[in-house]
Every structure is written in C-alpha cells, then in structure tokens.
Amino acid sequence: MRPLLPGESPCRALITSRRLLAGLEGVRRLVLGPLELPEAKELLTGILGERAASDEESALTRLAELCEGLPLALRILGNRLVSRPGWDAAELAARLADEERRLDQFKAGDLKVASAFGMSYEQLGDSARRVFRRLAVVPGRDFDATLAAVAGGMSAGDAWDALDELVDLGLLQDSAAGRYRFHDLVRFFARARLQEESLTEREALTGRVTSWLLRMATMAGRWFQPGFGRPARPDPDLAVVSSTEDAALWLRVNVDNWLGALRSAAVSGQHSQVLDCAESMHWFCHRWAHASHWHEVFNLGAEAAAALGDLARQEGRYSEALDYFRKTLALIDDEESEMTPAIAAQSRPYALLRIGQCLGALDRRTEAITTITEVVGLMGALQPDFRQADALESLAALLA
C-alpha cells in the first residue's frame, strides 16, 4: 500500500483489510468489530427487502444472533432467503442450530464464510496455524496466552507471537485484559482445521488441556483451605499463583474453561481428578456464593465419589460423613499429631462445624445446636472471615 498513499497532498486513501497492516505509519485506524444485534437485524432486513415482512421477527432475530454480527454471514443468509422465496426463516434458523454443520450453511453461490477465513488461515506461519486449530479444544469462550501455550505445546513466548499473528489477521479478538476469544464461526472453522491432525493427536491434545485446567483449578481452590499456604513444591507446568487474590481471579475469569474440563473429565471417567477439583472448591465457593455453577460442581464431585466408593464424600451420606468428621476431630486433638498448634486451633472449629451440620441433616437438632454454638464461641477468637458467617447461618437455620 505504501506506494499508493497520497503523502502530503490533500487527497485521502481509504483502505480496508482483514490484516491490521501494522507497518503503515501516519494513518488513522478504525477497527470494525462485529455489528451489534440491532445493526445486524437492520442489515439483514435491508437485504431481504419486501420478503422481510413475511418472516417472523423472532426468526430474523435468531438468524442475526447466529451470525454474531459478521456482515458477510448476514449477507449470505439474506441472499439465500431472497433467492429461495419458499424457504422459511425459522426453518433456516433451526438448521443452523446444529453446530457441527453450521459453517457449511453459510454459503450462497460463490460467497462462503469459510473461504474468507481460509484466506487468512493460509497466510499464517506453521506455528500460528497449529495454535489456531488446537485452540478449538478450549472449553470456554476466552483464554489467555498461558492456556494457548498449553494447547499449542509451546513456550509462553512462542504462544504470544502466534496470538499476535492471529489477531493481526482477524482470526482472534483480543482485549485489554490479555484475554483472547474466537468469533463462534471462526471457532467452527478452527474445529474443521483440527481434523487435519490424527485422531491420536487430537485425543492427546484434549487430554492435555483438560488435565492442565483441572490441576490448575484444584491448586487455585486449595489456596482458600485453612493452613494451606504456598505449595512447598509448586507444579512447574502450572501458572504462577502466589496469593488468594491471584487464585480467586484465575478461578473467576477461567470458570467456563475449568468447568468445561470438569464436565469432560466426568464423562470420560476421570473420577479422582473430578473429585479432587470439586473438593478443592469447598472453601472458595463461599466467596462466590451467588454463582450458578456450584450445584453442578458438587454434584459431579458426589457422583465421582460414588464411582470411587468414597462414602464419606457422597452427597446425602450424612452418617458416614459424621463418622469421618469425628475421626478428623480426634486426629486434630491428638497430642502426638504432627499438626502445629496454630493449624489445630484453626482446624478444630471447622471440623466441629461439619459435625454440627451433619447432626442437623440427620434431624438431631438439639445436639447440632449445642455443637455449633460451641463452634461460634471458638471462632470468636479467630480472625473474622466468611466461615464464621457459615457457622452463624447454620445455627440460625437450626434455631428457626
């Protein structure tokens, strides 16, 4: 483009490109992201013209949503409907609901969404191509360079370079928070390109990403366990977490990823990893109590415990759990225990609280009230935190 720019003359040049053309100097850049839904509907209905009046508005809204604001996709769907008057917009939307075949539906004559993506893909270097197609196995909607490095099987530095190349060609969207995401149609294209690798390679990739996410989530969750602190031998493969603040941030921003990995591991029978991860969230879940996914997390943990025959950790087995918590309390009170006095002082009220909660669940309310009242007294000497609220809430429920 450089020889074509007008320089100091009063003329202006308007350039459009899928690539960012970062090497051009002295230019004003305007990034054109996906259209918002009202704009997408306006474009679609404009293409449809008179026939838009014959289609249900809800169907046209759904079609615009499925295009995720991509103008080329909207043009293609609009052209298909205009060229086939007998087609119904609702039927086309239903056909697009199948994710495995959705990308194939975005074609009209020589217009193809996949062709546009393919032109960008062909311009990538080998390393960036590998990262692009392998990122299709990431369960969540967005990810960072660390997870990209795990998926790509490369160093963090190489992952940064590949991600920059993908953003430069418009195959990824980035944010100021260092997160990256696919447009959904681009993700489907990446999945199709992943088929270039062998089944063995794809299975190994999925296993590696799932395992890393579960280990990372389990480690982050354990930061909230009383007396846990920094691991003596941190796993060199995991991202650096040096505080509860780091751990909470990672768990929150990556929830779609580690929750997706938990589901995948449960389906594939990785019961120990599922149980470890679910159990590690016990102390953290109170800090994000309004989140909707905890019921699923702990149900998956209970199912994994049942599959492993771990009665103490199965949902609803309060008698068995009561026995184990009492054994835990005996170990805490054992004078020959290797537990330090400080950790014992912190751990004792929490073990008693679980005993009281089990007693309450078994309808032994008088014993439960006595036990948890003792817990509230013991916790008064500790640093105030959310676990005291847990004890007070349990006592209030029993008294009510």
GULUMTOR-526270 format. One line per 2 residues: their letters; for each residue x, y, z of C-alpha. Coordinates in pm, 1 decimal, decimal comma, m for minus. Layout:
# GULUMTOR-526270
a) X/Y/Z; ... $
This chain:
# GULUMTOR-526270
mr) 0,0/0,0/0,0; 287,4/241,9/68,6 $
pl) 344,8/349,0/m298,8; m28,3/426,8/m331,4 $
lp) m59,2/658,0/m29,5; m103,8/1026,9/m122,2 $
ge) 156,0/1164,4/122,5; 122,2/1538,1/192,9 $
sp) m135,5/1609,1/m80,7; m496,9/1698,4/10,6 $
cr) m610,9/1359,7/m120,9; m715,6/1079,2/111,0 $
al) m696,7/699,8/75,4; m944,5/462,4/235,6 $
it) m805,7/111,6/283,7; m995,1/m193,4/410,6 $
sr) m815,6/m512,4/508,7; m858,9/m822,3/721,3 $
rl) m493,8/m781,2/821,4; m415,1/m491,2/1056,2 $
la) m138,7/m352,9/827,3; 54,9/m252,6/1138,1 $
gl) 356,0/m145,1/932,5; 180,5/158,7/779,9 $
eg) 271,3/484,7/957,2; 84,8/812,6/976,0 $
vr) m256,2/655,4/923,4; m576,3/671,3/1123,3 $
rl) m703,1/326,0/1219,2; m1065,3/232,2/1267,9 $
vl) m1126,0/m122,2/1391,2; m1452,1/m264,6/1260,1 $
gp) m1575,4/m523,3/1506,7; m1891,2/m735,7/1473,0 $
le) m2220,2/m548,1/1440,5; m2442,6/m508,6/1744,3 $
lp) m2768,0/m705,0/1725,0; m2992,4/m408,7/1622,5 $
ea) m2748,9/m318,4/1343,2; m2724,3/m683,4/1233,9 $
ke) m3104,6/m708,7/1212,1; m3117,6/m384,2/1014,7 $
ll) m2863,7/m516,5/763,4; m3044,2/m850,0/730,8 $
tg) m3387,7/m696,8/681,3; m3237,8/m449,6/431,8 $
il) m3104,5/m740,7/224,2; m3437,2/m925,2/247,0 $
ge) m3633,0/m620,7/131,3; m4004,7/m686,7/89,2 $
ra) m3990,3/m1050,5/196,6; m3877,5/m946,6/546,9 $
as) m4241,9/m864,8/621,6; m4342,4/m1228,3/563,5 $
de) m4093,3/m1374,7/814,6; m4143,6/m1378,5/1187,9 $
es) m3939,9/m1112,6/1366,0; m3822,0/m1367,5/1622,8 $
al) m3680,0/m1586,6/1342,7; m3493,3/m1292,2/1188,3 $
tr) m3357,3/m1201,5/1533,0; m3235,7/m1557,3/1580,3 $
la) m3063,6/m1556,0/1239,8; m2889,8/m1228,6/1326,4 $
el) m2776,0/m1376,8/1658,3; m2634,2/m1685,7/1486,7 $
ce) m2430,3/m1460,7/1255,3; m2281,9/m1290,5/1565,4 $
gl) m2265,4/m957,4/1386,0; m2049,6/m1080,1/1095,4 $
pl) m2158,7/m880,9/786,3; m2052,8/m1149,9/537,2 $
al) m2257,5/m1412,3/723,1; m2560,0/m1180,0/725,8 $
ri) m2522,5/m1117,3/350,6; m2507,2/m1489,9/281,1 $
lg) m2817,0/m1576,8/485,7; m3005,9/m1283,1/339,7 $
nr) m2912,7/m1384,6/m16,1; m3015,8/m1746,4/46,8 $
lv) m3359,4/m1641,9/171,2; m3414,3/m1390,0/m110,7 $
sr) m3314,6/m1643,6/m379,3; m3545,9/m1908,8/m228,6 $
pg) m3886,7/m1747,3/m169,0; m4031,1/m2076,2/m46,5 $
wd) m3784,6/m2101,4/241,1; m3892,9/m2009,1/592,1 $
aa) m3655,3/m1804,5/811,4; m3744,3/m2012,4/1118,2 $
el) m3655,0/m2335,1/934,7; m3318,0/m2191,1/832,2 $
aa) m3252,1/m2084,3/1191,8; m3336,0/m2438,8/1309,8 $
rl) m3094,3/m2582,1/1053,2; m2819,1/m2350,8/1179,8 $
ad) m2869,1/m2476,1/1536,5; m2654,4/m2781,5/1453,7 $
ee) m2304,2/m2659,5/1543,8; m2134,1/m2941,7/1354,9 $
rr) m2290,4/m2829,9/1026,0; m2342,4/m2458,3/1089,4 $
ld) m2037,9/m2335,0/899,7; m2142,2/m2533,8/589,0 $
qf) m2473,6/m2345,9/583,7; m2303,1/m2009,0/540,8 $
ka) m2266,8/m2022,7/163,8; m2458,6/m1867,7/m122,1 $
gd) m2324,1/m1912,2/m472,6; m1956,0/m1821,7/m461,7 $
lk) m1995,9/m1643,9/m126,2; m1863,1/m1858,7/159,2 $
va) m1772,2/m1755,9/512,4; m1523,4/m2043,6/530,7 $
sa) m1344,7/m1912,6/220,5; m1284,1/m1575,7/386,9 $
fg) m1141,3/m1747,2/694,9; m938,0/m1979,1/473,2 $
ms) m762,0/m1689,1/301,0; m644,7/m1561,3/639,7 $
ye) m550,3/m1911,1/757,0; m331,0/m1966,2/450,1 $
ql) m130,2/m1653,3/537,5; m34,3/m1787,7/882,8 $
gd) 300,6/m1941,4/965,3; 309,8/m2308,6/1064,9 $
sa) 328,8/m2232,5/1438,7; 33,1/m1992,8/1431,0 $
rr) m171,8/m2241,6/1226,4; m108,0/m2512,6/1485,3 $
vf) m210,7/m2286,9/1774,5; m519,4/m2166,3/1585,6 $
rr) m664,2/m2510,0/1517,2; m568,4/m2650,9/1859,2 $
la) m734,1/m2365,0/2046,1; m1062,7/m2513,8/1921,7 $
vv) m1047,8/m2765,6/2211,1; m1051,4/m2491,7/2479,5 $
pg) m1389,8/m2537,6/2653,6; m1465,9/m2172,9/2735,7 $
rd) m1532,6/m1864,0/2529,0; m1199,9/m1696,4/2603,2 $
fd) m845,5/m1780,2/2714,4; m504,9/m1627,7/2786,0 $
at) m155,7/m1685,2/2647,6; m73,3/m1942,0/2918,7 $
la) m360,0/m2169,5/2815,2; m275,7/m2109,8/2448,4 $
av) 78,9/m2230,7/2520,2; m60,5/m2548,6/2681,7 $
ag) m286,9/m2615,6/2381,9; m14,1/m2536,9/2129,9 $
gm) 252,7/m2739,8/2312,0; 493,7/m2445,8/2310,5 $
sa) 654,6/m2184,6/2534,0; 460,1/m1880,5/2654,2 $
gd) 678,1/m1653,4/2439,2; 603,3/m1850,9/2123,2 $
aw) 234,7/m1851,4/2215,5; 235,5/m1471,2/2243,1 $
da) 386,8/m1443,6/1894,5; 128,7/m1681,6/1747,9 $
ld) m161,0/m1499,2/1916,0; m35,0/m1164,6/1783,8 $
el) m31,3/m1311,5/1432,4; m385,0/m1446,0/1473,1 $
vd) m513,5/m1109,9/1597,5; m330,7/m933,6/1313,5 $
lg) m520,9/m1145,7/1059,2; m856,7/m1106,0/1232,1 $
ll) m886,4/m1472,2/1336,5; m890,7/m1384,3/1707,3 $
qd) m1028,6/m1093,2/1906,3; m820,9/m959,5/2196,6 $
sa) m897,4/m743,1/2498,9; m701,5/m508,7/2722,4 $
ag) m714,2/m773,6/2997,3; m489,1/m1007,1/2796,6 $
ry) m775,7/m1238,8/2704,3; m849,3/m1373,6/2357,3 $
rf) m1163,6/m1518,7/2203,5; m1292,6/m1666,6/1879,6 $
hd) m1590,1/m1542,0/1689,2; m1814,3/m1852,2/1703,3 $
lv) m1799,2/m1907,1/1326,3; m1420,0/m1881,6/1336,7 $
rf) m1417,6/m2141,4/1616,6; m1614,2/m2381,1/1393,6 $
fa) m1359,7/m2319,2/1117,7; m1076,0/m2396,1/1364,4 $
ra) m1251,0/m2722,2/1461,1; m1266,8/m2821,1/1095,6 $
rl) m894,4/m2747,1/1053,3; m817,4/m2956,4/1362,2 $
qe) m932,4/m3260,8/1166,0; m602,2/m3225,4/975,2 $
es) m434,7/m3384,9/1278,6; m466,2/m3754,1/1355,1 $
lt) m723,0/m3892,9/1599,1; m441,9/m3989,4/1838,2 $
er) m304,8/m3634,4/1831,9; m649,6/m3483,8/1891,5 $
ea) m720,1/m3715,1/2185,1; m381,1/m3637,8/2340,5 $
lt) m442,5/m3264,3/2294,7; m784,9/m3277,0/2459,5 $
gr) m643,7/m3481,4/2747,6; m354,4/m3238,5/2798,0 $
vt) m577,1/m2930,0/2806,1; m837,3/m3095,4/3031,8 $
sw) m571,9/m3221,2/3274,3; m398,7/m2882,3/3293,6 $
ll) m723,1/m2695,7/3360,3; m829,2/m2938,5/3634,4 $
rm) m488,4/m2930,5/3804,6; m481,0/m2553,4/3783,2 $
at) m833,8/m2516,5/3924,9; m762,0/m2765,4/4203,8 $
ma) m443,3/m2584,2/4301,9; m618,4/m2245,5/4293,7 $
gr) m909,5/m2375,5/4501,5; m679,3/m2511,3/4769,2 $
wf) m536,6/m2165,3/4834,6; m852,5/m2098,7/5038,5 $
qp) m814,1/m2406,4/5258,1; m716,9/m2309,8/5615,8 $
gf) m343,3/m2352,6/5669,5; m269,6/m2432,7/5305,8 $
gr) m32,6/m2152,0/5204,5; 213,0/m2168,0/4918,3 $
pa) 288,3/m2524,4/4793,7; 630,1/m2646,4/4901,7 $
rp) 693,0/m2782,7/4551,6; 480,6/m2589,9/4301,9 $
dp) 396,5/m2769,6/3978,5; 626,0/m2614,4/3713,4 $
dl) 364,5/m2677,0/3443,3; 100,6/m2458,9/3611,1 $
av) 60,5/m2081,3/3601,1; 208,1/m1887,0/3890,8 $
vs) m40,4/m1822,8/4173,8; 113,4/m1652,0/4477,0 $
st) m189,5/m1538,1/4679,9; m559,0/m1598,6/4739,9 $
ed) m626,8/m1288,4/4528,1; m442,3/m1445,8/4232,6 $
aa) m626,9/m1773,6/4286,0; m970,7/m1607,0/4305,0 $
lw) m904,7/m1403,5/3990,6; m794,3/m1711,9/3795,5 $
lr) m1096,5/m1916,0/3906,8; m1339,0/m1638,7/3815,7 $
vn) m1206,9/m1540,3/3472,9; m1146,6/m1904,1/3369,9 $
vd) m1468,4/m2051,7/3509,3; m1600,8/m2156,4/3165,2 $
nw) m1273,5/m2334,5/3094,3; m1223,9/m2531,3/3417,4 $
lg) m1596,5/m2609,0/3445,0; m1591,3/m2739,8/3088,2 $
al) m1285,8/m2950,4/3172,4; m1464,5/m3085,8/3481,6 $
rs) m1762,3/m3193,8/3269,8; m1536,0/m3354,8/3011,5 $
aa) m1340,0/m3542,8/3277,6; m1663,1/m3666,2/3438,7 $
vs) m1788,9/m3803,5/3105,2; m1457,9/m3979,5/3038,8 $
gq) m1449,0/m4140,9/3384,6; m1160,6/m3943,5/3538,6 $
hs) m1324,2/m3970,9/3880,7; m1021,2/m3895,0/4100,1 $
qv) m944,4/m3569,5/3917,8; m1311,4/m3465,3/3926,2 $
ld) m1338,8/m3537,9/4297,9; m1014,7/m3357,1/4382,5 $
ca) m1123,4/m3048,9/4188,0; m1475,6/m3039,0/4331,5 $
es) m1345,3/m3090,1/4684,7; m1089,1/m2810,4/4646,2 $
mh) m1373,8/m2564,4/4574,0; m1526,3/m2621,5/4920,0 $
wf) m1352,5/m2322,6/5076,3; m1365,6/m2093,6/4774,5 $
ch) m1735,9/m2132,0/4687,5; m1841,5/m1915,7/4984,4 $
rw) m1654,2/m1622,0/4831,5; m1859,5/m1652,4/4513,0 $
ah) m2180,1/m1774,5/4668,1; m2412,5/m1625,8/4403,8 $
as) m2250,5/m1818,4/4115,4; m2490,5/m2061,8/3949,1 $
hw) m2247,0/m2344,4/3879,6; m2173,3/m2473,1/4232,8 $
he) m2464,6/m2717,8/4234,6; m2325,9/m2881,9/3920,9 $
vf) m1966,7/m2880,0/4051,9; m2054,1/m3056,8/4376,9 $
nl) m2299,6/m3296,2/4211,7; m2021,0/m3405,4/3976,3 $
ga) m1795,6/m3446,0/4279,3; m2055,5/m3656,7/4458,4 $
ea) m2103,6/m3877,8/4150,5; m1725,5/m3921,2/4124,6 $
aa) m1709,1/m4016,0/4493,7; m1983,3/m4272,7/4439,8 $
al) m1797,5/m4418,7/4142,0; m1482,7/m4448,1/4355,4 $
gd) m1672,5/m4595,7/4651,4; m1572,1/m4298,6/4871,4 $
la) m1873,2/m4299,1/5104,8; m1753,9/m4005,3/5316,4 $
rq) m1776,7/m3770,9/5022,7; m2103,1/m3883,0/4864,2 $
eg) m2395,1/m3644,4/4878,7; m2656,2/m3735,8/5139,6 $
ry) m2447,9/m3996,4/5331,0; m2451,0/m3791,1/5649,7 $
se) m2399,4/m4082,5/5891,7; m2080,2/m4191,5/5715,1 $
al) m1966,2/m3830,8/5685,1; m2031,7/m3776,5/6058,0 $
dy) m1806,2/m4070,2/6143,2; m1525,4/m3933,9/5927,2 $
fr) m1552,5/m3580,2/6066,5; m1535,9/m3721,5/6419,5 $
kt) m1222,4/m3915,1/6326,6; m1083,3/m3592,4/6183,3 $
la) m1154,6/m3412,3/6510,7; m980,8/m3692,0/6705,7 $
li) m671,9/m3651,5/6487,1; m673,1/m3275,3/6545,0 $
dd) m695,2/m3324,9/6922,0; m428,7/m3598,2/6927,3 $
ee) m130,9/m3467,1/7125,7; 104,8/m3676,3/6912,6 $
se) m27,5/m3525,6/6591,0; 223,7/m3352,3/6362,9 $
mt) m21,3/m3064,9/6318,8; 109,0/m2734,9/6457,3 $
pa) m89,2/m2574,5/6745,2; m183,6/m2279,8/6522,4 $
ia) m328,2/m2501,2/6247,4; m502,3/m2721,2/6505,6 $
aq) m664,0/m2411,7/6661,3; m794,1/m2310,6/6317,6 $
sr) m899,3/m2659,1/6207,5; m1086,9/m2767,5/6522,1 $
py) m1387,7/m2532,7/6487,4; m1428,5/m2619,5/6119,7 $
al) m1434,3/m2992,9/6192,6; m1689,5/m2928,6/6470,7 $
lr) m1897,5/m2718,7/6233,4; m1919,9/m3005,1/5983,7 $
ig) m2014,8/m3240,5/6268,9; m2290,9/m2999,7/6372,9 $
qc) m2416,6/m2968,0/6016,8; m2428,2/m3346,9/5975,5 $
lg) m2620,1/m3377,4/6302,7; m2867,1/m3118,1/6178,1 $
al) m2911,5/m3304,2/5848,8; m2981,0/m3622,2/6048,5 $
dr) m3256,4/m3433,8/6239,8; m3058,1/m3443,9/6568,6 $
rt) m3120,6/m3073,5/6618,8; m3050,9/m3040,9/6991,7 $
ea) m2703,8/m3193,8/6954,0; m2646,2/m2987,1/6642,7 $
it) m2736,6/m2658,7/6817,1; m2509,1/m2739,6/7111,6 $
ti) m2218,2/m2827,2/6880,6; m2248,9/m2524,8/6652,5 $
te) m2295,5/m2288,9/6949,5; m1958,3/m2415,3/7070,4 $
vv) m1818,1/m2353,8/6722,3; m1938,9/m1991,8/6721,8 $
gl) m1762,1/m1937,1/7054,4; m1436,8/m2090,0/6928,7 $
mg) m1447,2/m1885,7/6609,5; m1477,4/m1564,6/6806,7 $
al) m1107,7/m1593,9/6890,3; m1007,7/m1631,5/6525,3 $
qp) m960,5/m1373,7/6250,9; m1308,9/m1287,3/6117,8 $
df) m1382,5/m1446,4/5780,8; m1666,7/m1596,6/5575,9 $
rq) m1654,0/m1927,4/5767,1; m1791,0/m1755,9/6077,7 $
ad) m2087,6/m1649,4/5865,2; m2126,2/m2015,2/5762,3 $
al) m2146,2/m2119,6/6128,4; m2391,7/m1841,9/6220,0 $
es) m2607,6/m1923,7/5917,8; m2619,9/m2292,6/6016,7 $
la) m2709,2/m2203,3/6377,1; m2979,9/m1961,8/6261,7 $
al) m3134,3/m2228,4/6037,3; m3139,9/m2480,4/6322,7 $
la) m3298,5/m2231,7/6566,5; m3557,5/m2132,4/6307,5 $
